[in-house]
Every structure is written in C-alpha cells, then in structure tokens.
Amino acid sequence: MVESQREDHERPFLMGKMRFANGNEKVAVEVKCWVRFPNGKLKSLLNVPNVTLPPELDVVKPLIPAYTFKGSEPAGSYEAGGRLACPITLDYFSTDIETFTFTP
C-alpha cells in the first residue's frame, strides 16, 4: 500500500493493491487489510473471512481508495498492512506491512 495525493487537491488517501498467487491446489484464505495510526489505534479496511483461491492463480487486485484521510488524524508514522491467513488455524500465509508518514 502506498500513500497518494489526488490530482484535484482533495484529501490524501491510501491506495493499495494485493497480489494473490497460488500453487497447484485451491486454498481457502482469510483476507485482512488495516491501517495503524501513530497512537496505536487500528482501522480495519478489509475483512473477508473465507475466500477460495483457485489453482495457478496469479492476479493483482486494487483496493482504491483503501482509506481517505479526513484531516483530523494525527501527524506521524502510520502502518498499512495486509494479511492472508488460514481461516481455520489463522496461521499466516503472507503478511505485508508498509510504514509511511502522514502530515495534515
């Protein structure tokens, strides 16, 4: 996920994308995306409890916009994250966390 600014000078927002890639067999996953504020507060952006990825899948899906800043958020270091996990055991298949700085 990356921080971006709209060309028309509206509020800044997060744009994200997730790559789903799978091997020879279908697999069930839980999909989660979130943003962590400088004060530790978490905001869920996506929570899909059971998605089946077909065999040989390799696709990038956009999350546009994943979060639009309202202007009341604190300045500081943020984290945007995404995770694929087993829906039964919650073991992680993949986790990606990007850190960025927001200044209102």
MMTF fields as JSON, N, C-alpha, C and O atoms, coordinates in Angstrom:
{
  "mmtfVersion": "1.0.0",
  "mmtfProducer": "UNKNOWN",
  "numBonds": 415,
  "numAtoms": 416,
  "numGroups": 104,
  "numChains": 1,
  "numModels": 1,
  "chainsPerModel": [1],
  "groupsPerChain": [104],
  "chainIdList": ["A"],
  "bondAtomList": [4, 2, 8, 6, 12, 10, 16, 14, 20, 18, 24, 22, 28, 26, 32, 30, 36, 34, 40, 38, 44, 42, 48, 46, 52, 50, 56, 54, 60, 58, 64, 62, 68, 66, 72, 70, 76, 74, 80, 78, 84, 82, 88, 86, 92, 90, 96, 94, 100, 98, 104, 102, 108, 106, 112, 110, 116, 114, 120, 118, 124, 122, 128, 126, 132, 130, 136, 134, 140, 138, 144, 142, 148, 146, 152, 150, 156, 154, 160, 158, 164, 162, 168, 166, 172, 170, 176, 174, 180, 178, 184, 182, 188, 186, 192, 190, 196, 194, 200, 198, 204, 202, 208, 206, 212, 210, 216, 214, 220, 218, 224, 222, 228, 226, 232, 230, 236, 234, 240, 238, 244, 242, 248, 246, 252, 250, 256, 254, 260, 258, 264, 262, 268, 266, 272, 270, 276, 274, 280, 278, 284, 282, 288, 286, 292, 290, 296, 294, 300, 298, 304, 302, 308, 306, 312, 310, 316, 314, 320, 318, 324, 322, 328, 326, 332, 330, 336, 334, 340, 338, 344, 342, 348, 346, 352, 350, 356, 354, 360, 358, 364, 362, 368, 366, 372, 370, 376, 374, 380, 378, 384, 382, 388, 386, 392, 390, 396, 394, 400, 398, 404, 402, 408, 406, 412, 410],
  "bondOrderList": [1, 1, 1, 1, 1, 1, 1, 1, 1, 1, 1, 1, 1, 1, 1, 1, 1, 1, 1, 1, 1, 1, 1, 1, 1, 1, 1, 1, 1, 1, 1, 1, 1, 1, 1, 1, 1, 1, 1, 1, 1, 1, 1, 1, 1, 1, 1, 1, 1, 1, 1, 1, 1, 1, 1, 1, 1, 1, 1, 1, 1, 1, 1, 1, 1, 1, 1, 1, 1, 1, 1, 1, 1, 1, 1, 1, 1, 1, 1, 1, 1, 1, 1, 1, 1, 1, 1, 1, 1, 1, 1, 1, 1, 1, 1, 1, 1, 1, 1, 1, 1, 1, 1],
  "groupList": [{"groupName": "MET", "atomNameList": ["N", "CA", "C", "O"], "elementList": ["N", "C", "C", "O"], "formalChargeList": [0, 0, 0, 0], "bondAtomList": [1, 0, 2, 1, 3, 2], "bondOrderList": [1, 1, 2], "singleLetterCode": "M", "chemCompType": "L-PEPTIDE LINKING"}, {"groupName": "VAL", "atomNameList": ["N", "CA", "C", "O"], "elementList": ["N", "C", "C", "O"], "formalChargeList": [0, 0, 0, 0], "bondAtomList": [1, 0, 2, 1, 3, 2], "bondOrderList": [1, 1, 2], "singleLetterCode": "V", "chemCompType": "L-PEPTIDE LINKING"}, {"groupName": "GLU", "atomNameList": ["N", "CA", "C", "O"], "elementList": ["N", "C", "C", "O"], "formalChargeList": [0, 0, 0, 0], "bondAtomList": [1, 0, 2, 1, 3, 2], "bondOrderList": [1, 1, 2], "singleLetterCode": "E", "chemCompType": "L-PEPTIDE LINKING"}, {"groupName": "SER", "atomNameList": ["N", "CA", "C", "O"], "elementList": ["N", "C", "C", "O"], "formalChargeList": [0, 0, 0, 0], "bondAtomList": [1, 0, 2, 1, 3, 2], "bondOrderList": [1, 1, 2], "singleLetterCode": "S", "chemCompType": "L-PEPTIDE LINKING"}, {"groupName": "GLN", "atomNameList": ["N", "CA", "C", "O"], "elementList": ["N", "C", "C", "O"], "formalChargeList": [0, 0, 0, 0], "bondAtomList": [1, 0, 2, 1, 3, 2], "bondOrderList": [1, 1, 2], "singleLetterCode": "Q", "chemCompType": "L-PEPTIDE LINKING"}, {"groupName": "ARG", "atomNameList": ["N", "CA", "C", "O"], "elementList": ["N", "C", "C", "O"], "formalChargeList": [0, 0, 0, 0], "bondAtomList": [1, 0, 2, 1, 3, 2], "bondOrderList": [1, 1, 2], "singleLetterCode": "R", "chemCompType": "L-PEPTIDE LINKING"}, {"groupName": "ASP", "atomNameList": ["N", "CA", "C", "O"], "elementList": ["N", "C", "C", "O"], "formalChargeList": [0, 0, 0, 0], "bondAtomList": [1, 0, 2, 1, 3, 2], "bondOrderList": [1, 1, 2], "singleLetterCode": "D", "chemCompType": "L-PEPTIDE LINKING"}, {"groupName": "HIS", "atomNameList": ["N", "CA", "C", "O"], "elementList": ["N", "C", "C", "O"], "formalChargeList": [0, 0, 0, 0], "bondAtomList": [1, 0, 2, 1, 3, 2], "bondOrderList": [1, 1, 2], "singleLetterCode": "H", "chemCompType": "L-PEPTIDE LINKING"}, {"groupName": "PRO", "atomNameList": ["N", "CA", "C", "O"], "elementList": ["N", "C", "C", "O"], "formalChargeList": [0, 0, 0, 0], "bondAtomList": [1, 0, 2, 1, 3, 2], "bondOrderList": [1, 1, 2], "singleLetterCode": "P", "chemCompType": "L-PEPTIDE LINKING"}, {"groupName": "PHE", "atomNameList": ["N", "CA", "C", "O"], "elementList": ["N", "C", "C", "O"], "formalChargeList": [0, 0, 0, 0], "bondAtomList": [1, 0, 2, 1, 3, 2], "bondOrderList": [1, 1, 2], "singleLetterCode": "F", "chemCompType": "L-PEPTIDE LINKING"}, {"groupName": "LEU", "atomNameList": ["N", "CA", "C", "O"], "elementList": ["N", "C", "C", "O"], "formalChargeList": [0, 0, 0, 0], "bondAtomList": [1, 0, 2, 1, 3, 2], "bondOrderList": [1, 1, 2], "singleLetterCode": "L", "chemCompType": "L-PEPTIDE LINKING"}, {"groupName": "GLY", "atomNameList": ["N", "CA", "C", "O"], "elementList": ["N", "C", "C", "O"], "formalChargeList": [0, 0, 0, 0], "bondAtomList": [1, 0, 2, 1, 3, 2], "bondOrderList": [1, 1, 2], "singleLetterCode": "G", "chemCompType": "PEPTIDE LINKING"}, {"groupName": "LYS", "atomNameList": ["N", "CA", "C", "O"], "elementList": ["N", "C", "C", "O"], "formalChargeList": [0, 0, 0, 0], "bondAtomList": [1, 0, 2, 1, 3, 2], "bondOrderList": [1, 1, 2], "singleLetterCode": "K", "chemCompType": "L-PEPTIDE LINKING"}, {"groupName": "ALA", "atomNameList": ["N", "CA", "C", "O"], "elementList": ["N", "C", "C", "O"], "formalChargeList": [0, 0, 0, 0], "bondAtomList": [1, 0, 2, 1, 3, 2], "bondOrderList": [1, 1, 2], "singleLetterCode": "A", "chemCompType": "L-PEPTIDE LINKING"}, {"groupName": "ASN", "atomNameList": ["N", "CA", "C", "O"], "elementList": ["N", "C", "C", "O"], "formalChargeList": [0, 0, 0, 0], "bondAtomList": [1, 0, 2, 1, 3, 2], "bondOrderList": [1, 1, 2], "singleLetterCode": "N", "chemCompType": "L-PEPTIDE LINKING"}, {"groupName": "CYS", "atomNameList": ["N", "CA", "C", "O"], "elementList": ["N", "C", "C", "O"], "formalChargeList": [0, 0, 0, 0], "bondAtomList": [1, 0, 2, 1, 3, 2], "bondOrderList": [1, 1, 2], "singleLetterCode": "C", "chemCompType": "L-PEPTIDE LINKING"}, {"groupName": "TRP", "atomNameList": ["N", "CA", "C", "O"], "elementList": ["N", "C", "C", "O"], "formalChargeList": [0, 0, 0, 0], "bondAtomList": [1, 0, 2, 1, 3, 2], "bondOrderList": [1, 1, 2], "singleLetterCode": "W", "chemCompType": "L-PEPTIDE LINKING"}, {"groupName": "THR", "atomNameList": ["N", "CA", "C", "O"], "elementList": ["N", "C", "C", "O"], "formalChargeList": [0, 0, 0, 0], "bondAtomList": [1, 0, 2, 1, 3, 2], "bondOrderList": [1, 1, 2], "singleLetterCode": "T", "chemCompType": "L-PEPTIDE LINKING"}, {"groupName": "ILE", "atomNameList": ["N", "CA", "C", "O"], "elementList": ["N", "C", "C", "O"], "formalChargeList": [0, 0, 0, 0], "bondAtomList": [1, 0, 2, 1, 3, 2], "bondOrderList": [1, 1, 2], "singleLetterCode": "I", "chemCompType": "L-PEPTIDE LINKING"}, {"groupName": "TYR", "atomNameList": ["N", "CA", "C", "O"], "elementList": ["N", "C", "C", "O"], "formalChargeList": [0, 0, 0, 0], "bondAtomList": [1, 0, 2, 1, 3, 2], "bondOrderList": [1, 1, 2], "singleLetterCode": "Y", "chemCompType": "L-PEPTIDE LINKING"}],
  "groupTypeList": [0, 1, 2, 3, 4, 5, 2, 6, 7, 2, 5, 8, 9, 10, 0, 11, 12, 0, 5, 9, 13, 14, 11, 14, 2, 12, 1, 13, 1, 2, 1, 12, 15, 16, 1, 5, 9, 8, 14, 11, 12, 10, 12, 3, 10, 10, 14, 1, 8, 14, 1, 17, 10, 8, 8, 2, 10, 6, 1, 1, 12, 8, 10, 18, 8, 13, 19, 17, 9, 12, 11, 3, 2, 8, 13, 11, 3, 19, 2, 13, 11, 11, 5, 10, 13, 15, 8, 18, 17, 10, 6, 19, 9, 3, 17, 6, 18, 2, 17, 9, 17, 9, 17, 8],
  "groupIdList": [1, 2, 3, 4, 5, 6, 7, 8, 9, 10, 11, 12, 13, 14, 15, 16, 17, 18, 19, 20, 21, 22, 23, 24, 25, 26, 27, 28, 29, 30, 31, 32, 33, 34, 35, 36, 37, 38, 39, 40, 41, 42, 43, 44, 45, 46, 47, 48, 49, 50, 51, 52, 53, 54, 55, 56, 57, 58, 59, 60, 61, 62, 63, 64, 65, 66, 67, 68, 69, 70, 71, 72, 73, 74, 75, 76, 77, 78, 79, 80, 81, 82, 83, 84, 85, 86, 87, 88, 89, 90, 91, 92, 93, 94, 95, 96, 97, 98, 99, 100, 101, 102, 103, 104],
  "secStructList": [7, 3, 3, 3, 7, 7, 6, 6, 7, 7, 7, 7, 3, 3, 3, 3, 3, 3, 3, 3, 3, 7, 7, 1, 1, 7, 3, 3, 3, 3, 3, 3, 3, 3, 3, 3, 7, 6, 6, 1, 7, 3, 3, 3, 3, 3, 3, 3, 3, 3, 3, 3, 3, 7, 6, 6, 7, 3, 3, 3, 3, 3, 3, 3, 3, 3, 3, 3, 7, 7, 1, 7, 1, 7, 1, 3, 3, 3, 3, 3, 3, 3, 3, 3, 3, 7, 6, 6, 6, 7, 7, 3, 3, 3, 3, 3, 3, 3, 3, 3, 3, 3, 7, 7],
  "xCoordList": [0.849, 0.0, 0.899, 1.987, 0.43, 1.209, 0.309, -0.887, 0.91, 0.167, 0.163, 1.156, -0.927, -1.031, -1.791, -2.425, -1.728, -2.475, -3.234, -2.673, -4.49, -5.293, -4.827, -4.387, -4.926, -4.523, -5.392, -4.931, -6.639, -7.539, -7.43, -8.298, -6.371, -6.046, -7.091, -7.229, -7.821, -8.699, -7.841, -6.612, -8.497, -7.775, -6.896, -7.234, -5.76, -4.897, -5.58, -6.478, -5.152, -5.752, -4.709, -3.663, -5.017, -4.188, -4.742, -5.948, -3.864, -4.236, -3.487, -2.31, -4.144, -3.484, -3.808, -4.757, -2.994, -3.275, -2.759, -1.798, -3.413, -2.997, -2.755, -3.538, -1.668, -1.375, -1.76, -1.333, -2.568, -2.965, -2.284, -2.498, -1.475, -0.799, -0.91, -0.761, -1.171, -1.416, -0.706, -0.405, -0.444, 0.212, -0.77, -1.721, -0.536, -1.281, -2.67, -3.495, -2.95, -4.238, -4.985, -4.374, -6.303, -7.074, -6.817, -6.514, -6.944, -6.706, -7.67, -7.934, -8.188, -9.054, -8.186, -7.27, -8.478, -7.73, -8.69, -9.815, -8.22, -8.884, -8.073, -6.848, -8.729, -8.05, -8.33, -9.484, -7.262, -7.406, -6.482, -5.345, -6.992, -6.194, -6.532, -7.674, -5.566, -5.779, -4.801, -3.83, -5.08, -4.14, -3.999, -4.984, -2.753, -2.464, -2.024, -1.077, -2.732, -2.45, -1.257, -0.888, -0.646, 0.51, 0.223, 1.132, -1.032, -1.392, -1.699, -2.095, -1.517, -1.748, -3.141, -3.383, -4.064, -5.422, -5.4, -4.647, -6.238, -6.337, -7.659, -8.694, -7.616, -8.817, -8.817, -7.911, -9.846, -9.977, -10.411, -11.358, -9.722, -10.064, -10.729, -11.516, -10.408, -10.969, -10.887, -9.854, -11.983, -12.007, -12.924, -14.143, -12.332, -13.09, -12.72, -11.594, -13.651, -13.318, -13.006, -12.271, -13.515, -13.259, -13.319, -14.396, -12.153, -12.022, -11.267, -10.244, -11.75, -11.035, -10.25, -10.822, -8.938, -8.078, -7.969, -7.587, -8.295, -8.21, -6.756, -5.86, -6.516, -5.152, -4.573, -5.29, -3.263, -2.494, -2.92, -2.666, -3.549, -3.967, -2.759, -1.887, -2.692, -1.684, -2.307, -2.268, -2.883, -3.627, -3.384, -3.163, -3.425, -3.305, -4.665, -5.227, -5.183, -6.489, -6.291, -5.617, -6.873, -6.736, -7.714, -8.793, -7.321, -8.19, -8.181, -7.372, -9.047, -8.946, -10.218, -11.292, -10.17, -9.099, -9.343, -10.492, -8.306, -8.436, -8.831, -9.585, -8.328, -8.665, -8.459, -7.417, -9.413, -9.286, -9.116, -9.938, -8.067, -7.825, -8.844, -9.126, -9.389, -10.418, -9.821, -10.495, -8.559, -7.901, -7.795, -7.038, -8.546, -8.499, -7.497, -7.265, -6.908, -5.949, -4.647, -4.265, -3.98, -2.728, -1.6, -1.554, -0.699, 0.514, 1.396, 1.359, 2.18, 3.115, 3.295, 2.939, 3.859, 4.186, 3.006, 2.526, 2.55, 1.423, 1.924, 2.993, 1.14, 1.38, 0.134, -0.983, 0.336, -0.736, -0.353, 0.763, -1.278, -0.933, -1.984, -3.151, -1.536, -2.413, -1.929, -0.731, -2.869, -2.503, -3.436, -4.636, -2.872, -3.635, -3.364, -2.211, -4.424, -4.272, -5.205, -6.187, -4.88, -5.757, -7.001, -6.866, -8.215, -9.418, -9.708, -10.489, -9.106, -9.355, -8.333, -8.709, -7.034, -5.981, -5.478, -4.833, -5.778, -5.27, -3.748, -3.152, -3.112, -1.699, -1.555, -2.394, -0.486, -0.293, 0.326, 1.314, -0.269, 0.343, 1.236, 2.305, 0.791, 1.522, 1.112, -0.067, 2.089, 1.83, 2.723, 3.912, 2.142, 2.911, 2.512, 1.329, 3.499, 3.251, 4.165, 5.382, 3.572, 4.312, 4.145, 3.039, 5.234, 5.207, 5.289, 6.042, 4.508, 4.562, 4.267, 3.741, 4.606, 4.379, 3.267, 3.254, 2.33, 1.244, 1.389, 1.578, 1.299, 1.298, 0.088, 0.006, -0.871, -2.073, -1.753, -2.655],
  "yCoordList": [-1.162, 0.0, 1.231, 1.225, 2.268, 3.49, 4.68, 4.656, 5.728, 6.966, 7.729, 7.72, 8.381, 9.114, 10.412, 10.589, 11.305, 12.559, 12.686, 12.459, 13.042, 13.209, 14.432, 15.417, 14.362, 15.465, 16.704, 17.82, 16.523, 17.668, 18.305, 19.084, 17.977, 18.561, 18.27, 19.036, 17.184, 16.745, 16.123, 16.155, 15.561, 14.974, 13.811, 13.098, 13.615, 12.477, 11.154, 11.109, 10.097, 8.793, 7.701, 7.924, 6.528, 5.346, 4.618, 4.394, 4.254, 3.367, 2.078, 2.097, 0.988, -0.28, -1.283, -1.131, -2.312, -3.441, -4.686, -4.642, -5.791, -7.073, -8.04, -8.115, -8.773, -9.81, -11.145, -11.484, -11.897, -13.239, -14.214, -14.161, -15.092, -16.1, -17.438, -17.517, -18.474, -19.78, -20.851, -20.647, -21.978, -23.113, -24.013, -23.537, -25.313, -26.301, -26.627, -27.16, -26.317, -26.698, -25.479, -24.482, -25.564, -24.46, -24.39, -25.397, -23.186, -22.992, -21.922, -20.927, -22.153, -21.173, -20.234, -20.674, -18.945, -17.947, -16.937, -16.755, -16.29, -15.142, -13.919, -13.931, -12.866, -11.668, -10.509, -10.215, -9.854, -8.702, -7.583, -7.827, -6.35, -5.154, -4.145, -4.092, -3.35, -2.412, -1.246, -1.292, -0.209, 0.888, 1.078, 1.06, 1.262, 1.519, 2.978, 3.41, 3.728, 5.134, 5.302, 4.355, 6.492, 6.709, 6.416, 6.041, 6.584, 6.323, 4.847, 4.488, 3.983, 2.55, 2.096, 0.895, 3.031, 2.685, 1.978, 2.355, 0.945, 0.186, 0.479, 0.619, 0.57, 0.735, -0.389, -0.484, -1.245, -2.331, -1.752, -0.968, -2.136, -1.692, -2.799, -2.537, -4.033, -5.186, -6.39, -6.633, -7.151, -8.353, -9.36, -9.325, -10.24, -11.255, -12.607, -13.07, -13.255, -14.433, -15.698, -16.545, -15.874, -17.138, -16.935, -16.803, -16.912, -16.781, -18.001, -18.371, -18.626, -19.767, -19.301, -18.795, -19.48, -19.145, -20.369, -21.44, -20.235, -21.385, -21.746, -20.927, -22.964, -23.358, -22.426, -21.912, -22.22, -21.453, -19.988, -19.348, -19.447, -18.049, -17.139, -17.42, -16.07, -15.022, -13.724, -13.438, -12.939, -11.75, -10.645, -10.926, -9.395, -8.237, -7.544, -7.208, -7.335, -6.689, -5.348, -5.286, -4.272, -2.96, -2.779, -3.37, -1.959, -1.507, 0.017, 0.661, 0.596, 2.024, 2.741, 2.296, 3.851, 4.091, 3.244, 3.01, 2.795, 1.952, 2.779, 2.306, 4.004, 4.88, 6.327, 6.653, 7.185, 8.607, 9.354, 9.209, 10.144, 10.923, 12.051, 12.737, 12.234, 13.249, 14.598, 15.626, 14.589, 15.808, 15.871, 16.681, 15.024, 15.013, 13.99, 13.927, 13.193, 12.181, 12.855, 13.902, 12.249, 12.832, 12.671, 11.698, 13.644, 13.516, 12.443, 12.221, 11.784, 10.803, 9.612, 9.63, 8.574, 7.346, 6.379, 6.04, 5.946, 5.032, 3.713, 3.653, 2.665, 1.379, 0.98, 1.079, 0.53, -0.062, -1.517, -1.819, -2.419, -3.833, -4.671, -4.293, -5.815, -6.802, -8.193, -8.426, -9.109, -10.463, -11.48, -11.24, -12.623, -13.813, -14.869, -15.151, -15.45, -16.45, -17.624, -17.51, -18.742, -19.91, -19.582, -19.209, -19.706, -19.351, -20.255, -19.875, -21.426, -22.345, -22.139, -21.946, -22.179, -22.079, -20.653, -20.354, -19.773, -18.401, -18.34, -17.291, -19.442, -19.397, -18.473, -18.481, -17.676, -16.701, -17.346, -18.074, -17.068, -17.445, -16.316, -16.555, -15.074, -13.915, -12.687, -12.503, -11.842, -10.573, -9.516, -9.746, -8.353, -7.231, -5.985, -5.658, -5.283, -4.057, -2.969, -3.141, -1.863, -0.713, 0.441, 0.701, 1.132, 2.291, 3.564, 3.629, 4.574, 5.857, 6.974, 6.719, 8.198, 9.354, 10.205, 10.499, 10.601, 11.484, 12.79, 12.799, 13.907, 15.236, 15.979, 16.217, 16.357, 17.04, 18.42, 19.121],
  "zCoordList": [0.0, 0.0, 0.0, 0.576, -0.646, -0.701, -0.425, -0.714, 0.144, 0.346, -0.961, -1.689, -1.263, -2.512, -2.279, -1.239, -3.234, -3.194, -4.501, -5.572, -4.42, -5.626, -6.389, -5.797, -7.697, -8.558, -8.38, -8.62, -7.964, -7.818, -6.426, -6.033, -5.684, -4.385, -3.315, -2.361, -3.463, -2.389, -1.292, -1.359, -0.288, 0.837, 0.398, -0.546, 1.084, 0.75, 1.092, 1.933, 0.442, 0.66, 0.451, -0.157, 0.966, 0.732, -0.47, -0.574, -1.369, -2.463, -2.214, -1.853, -2.399, -2.163, -3.236, -4.006, -3.264, -4.135, -3.446, -2.677, -3.735, -3.179, -4.323, -5.27, -4.222, -5.204, -4.594, -3.491, -5.322, -4.925, -5.876, -7.087, -5.332, -6.143, -5.419, -4.2, -6.188, -5.599, -6.416, -7.592, -5.796, -6.448, -7.177, -7.797, -7.1, -7.88, -7.352, -8.094, -6.083, -5.495, -4.98, -4.596, -4.975, -4.419, -2.918, -2.277, -2.371, -0.947, -0.435, -1.109, 0.773, 1.429, 2.257, 2.952, 2.179, 2.945, 3.566, 3.101, 4.617, 5.201, 4.789, 4.903, 4.313, 3.81, 4.761, 5.074, 5.218, 6.105, 5.632, 5.227, 5.693, 5.451, 6.536, 6.991, 6.954, 8.034, 7.931, 7.176, 8.703, 8.91, 10.414, 11.152, 10.856, 12.278, 12.395, 11.738, 13.247, 13.461, 14.402, 15.096, 14.439, 15.323, 16.797, 17.538, 17.231, 18.63, 18.894, 20.002, 17.875, 18.039, 17.637, 17.515, 17.428, 17.017, 15.668, 14.771, 15.533, 14.283, 13.593, 14.244, 12.272, 11.452, 10.422, 9.594, 10.482, 9.514, 8.171, 8.107, 7.103, 5.754, 4.954, 4.045, 5.3, 4.595, 5.514, 6.138, 5.598, 6.42, 5.725, 5.896, 4.955, 4.228, 4.824, 4.639, 5.542, 6.332, 5.542, 6.051, 4.341, 3.65, 2.14, 1.558, 1.523, 0.074, -0.42, 0.157, -1.468, -2.046, -3.266, -4.232, -3.209, -4.338, -5.234, -4.762, -6.52, -7.419, -7.731, -7.525, -8.225, -8.597, -9.655, -10.514, -9.574, -10.563, -10.654, -11.674, -9.636, -9.639, -9.473, -8.651, -10.226, -10.06, -10.569, -11.765, -9.651, -10.035, -9.006, -7.828, -9.452, -8.576, -8.546, -9.588, -7.338, -7.153, -6.446, -5.417, -6.989, -6.349, -5.193, -5.177, -4.236, -3.143, -3.226, -2.558, -4.018, -4.328, -3.937, -4.342, -3.159, -2.199, -0.966, -0.59, -0.35, 0.832, 2.057, 2.908, 2.149, 3.272, 2.837, 2.268, 3.088, 2.8, 4.114, 5.019, 4.228, 5.434, 5.538, 4.555, 6.729, 6.965, 7.371, 7.303, 7.79, 8.253, 9.766, 10.299, 10.468, 11.931, 12.473, 13.68, 11.583, 12.023, 12.48, 11.957, 13.45, 13.929, 12.909, 12.156, 12.905, 12.085, 12.699, 13.909, 11.877, 12.398, 11.498, 10.32, 12.081, 11.355, 11.412, 12.494, 10.263, 10.114, 9.537, 8.93, 9.735, 9.081, 8.313, 8.821, 7.087, 6.296, 6.092, 5.668, 6.394, 6.333, 5.652, 5.548, 5.192, 4.595, 4.963, 5.125, 5.092, 5.521, 4.893, 4.758, 4.507, 4.111, 5.165, 5.491, 5.694, 6.754, 6.496, 5.763, 7.107, 7.065, 7.886, 9.051, 7.326, 8.073, 9.27, 10.142, 9.334, 10.449, 11.565, 12.721, 11.224, 12.237, 12.443, 13.448, 11.483, 11.447, 11.295, 11.539, 10.898, 10.533, 9.332, 8.432, 9.321, 8.253, 7.024, 7.12, 5.859, 4.587, 4.104, 3.543, 4.326, 3.832, 4.634, 4.936, 4.98, 5.645, 5.016, 4.793, 4.732, 4.197, 4.967, 5.053, 5.532, 6.283, 5.737, 5.669, 5.354, 4.84, 5.819, 6.292, 6.123, 7.008, 6.168, 5.196, 6.553, 5.858, 6.866, 7.949, 6.501, 7.353, 6.776, 5.581, 7.634, 7.222, 7.969, 9.185, 7.238, 7.813, 7.274, 6.069, 8.147, 7.65, 7.074, 6.616]
}
